Amino acid sequence: MLDLLFVYGTLRSGFENPYARLLHSEAELIGPATVGGSIYRVRHYPAYRNHPDGEVRGEVWRLKNPEMTLRVLDDYEGEDFERVVVNGHWLYRYLPVPPAGSRILSGDFLSR
């Protein structure tokens, strides 16, 4: 099973929610990375979409136990997100249409 996960929001380094702590304890940080696409602010979290073209900044983590960790993170992300492979790693893509005017133009949730 693929063991790399790209995170761009509340699972990144510096976040202290229970799911970020789980990821950080069950994975090794590979480092900063980017993917093509765009992110949007939906309430208090970001949401990735393939289009429009842009650059999304985040981190890549190598999962020690991909099946267990991804199962827990799938529940955390919920039904509005699907896990897809982008650039050779897992990433959570937002399914609904994001709110109008909510695109994070910098592509970096931390710079908001």
C-alpha positions as CSV (number, residue, x, y, z in Angstrom):
1,M,0.0,0.0,0.0
2,L,1.1,3.5,-0.8
3,D,2.7,5.0,2.4
4,L,3.1,8.7,1.5
5,L,0.5,11.3,2.5
6,F,0.5,15.0,1.4
7,V,-1.2,17.3,3.9
8,Y,-2.1,20.9,3.4
9,G,-4.1,22.0,6.4
10,T,-4.9,21.0,9.9
11,L,-2.7,17.9,9.8
12,R,0.5,19.9,9.1
13,S,3.3,20.4,11.5
14,G,2.4,22.9,14.2
15,F,-1.2,21.7,14.6
16,E,-2.1,20.1,17.9
17,N,-5.5,18.5,17.2
18,P,-5.8,14.8,18.1
19,Y,-5.5,13.7,14.4
20,A,-2.4,15.8,13.7
21,R,-0.8,14.3,16.9
22,L,-1.7,10.8,15.6
23,L,-0.2,11.5,12.2
24,H,3.0,13.0,13.7
25,S,3.4,10.0,16.0
26,E,2.7,7.4,13.3
27,A,4.7,8.9,10.4
28,E,8.0,10.5,9.5
29,L,8.0,14.0,8.0
30,I,9.7,13.8,4.6
31,G,9.5,17.6,4.1
32,P,7.7,20.5,2.4
33,A,6.1,19.8,-1.0
34,T,3.6,21.3,-3.5
35,V,0.9,19.9,-5.7
36,G,-1.0,21.5,-8.6
37,G,-4.6,22.7,-7.9
38,S,-6.2,25.1,-5.4
39,I,-7.3,25.3,-1.8
40,Y,-10.3,27.0,-0.3
41,R,-11.3,28.0,3.2
42,V,-14.4,26.1,4.3
43,R,-15.3,27.2,7.8
44,H,-12.1,26.6,9.9
45,Y,-10.3,24.2,7.5
46,P,-8.9,24.1,3.9
47,A,-10.3,22.1,1.0
48,Y,-8.3,20.9,-2.0
49,R,-9.6,20.8,-5.5
50,N,-7.7,19.9,-8.7
51,H,-8.9,23.0,-10.5
52,P,-8.3,25.9,-11.1
53,D,-4.6,25.5,-11.7
54,G,-2.4,26.8,-9.0
55,E,0.1,25.6,-6.5
56,V,-0.8,24.2,-3.1
57,R,1.8,24.1,-0.4
58,G,2.0,21.4,2.3
59,E,4.1,18.6,3.7
60,V,4.7,14.9,2.8
61,W,4.7,12.3,5.5
62,R,5.8,8.6,5.3
63,L,3.2,6.5,7.2
64,K,4.6,3.7,9.4
65,N,1.2,1.8,9.3
66,P,-0.6,3.2,6.3
67,E,-3.8,1.0,6.6
68,M,-4.4,2.0,10.2
69,T,-3.5,5.6,9.9
70,L,-5.4,6.2,6.7
71,R,-8.5,4.5,8.1
72,V,-8.5,6.9,11.1
73,L,-7.8,9.9,8.9
74,D,-10.6,8.9,6.4
75,D,-13.0,9.1,9.4
76,Y,-11.5,12.5,10.4
77,E,-11.9,14.0,6.9
78,G,-15.4,12.7,6.6
79,E,-17.8,12.3,3.7
80,D,-17.0,15.6,2.1
81,F,-13.4,14.5,1.2
82,E,-12.1,11.6,-0.8
83,R,-8.6,10.2,-0.6
84,V,-6.9,10.2,-4.0
85,V,-3.4,9.8,-5.4
86,V,-1.7,12.9,-6.7
87,N,2.0,13.0,-7.6
88,G,2.6,9.6,-6.1
89,H,1.1,10.3,-2.6
90,W,-2.3,10.2,-1.0
91,L,-4.2,13.5,-0.6
92,Y,-7.7,14.4,0.6
93,R,-9.7,16.1,-2.1
94,Y,-12.9,18.1,-1.3
95,L,-16.0,16.9,-3.2
96,P,-18.6,19.7,-2.8
97,V,-18.3,23.0,-4.6
98,P,-16.4,25.4,-2.3
99,P,-18.0,28.6,-1.2
100,A,-17.7,31.5,-3.6
101,G,-14.7,33.8,-2.9
102,S,-13.1,31.3,-0.5
103,R,-10.0,30.4,-2.6
104,I,-6.7,30.8,-0.7
105,L,-4.8,32.5,-3.5
106,S,-1.4,31.9,-1.8
107,G,-2.0,28.2,-1.9
108,D,-0.8,28.0,1.7
109,F,-3.3,27.5,4.5
110,L,-0.8,28.7,7.0
111,S,-0.4,32.1,5.3
112,R,-4.2,32.6,5.0
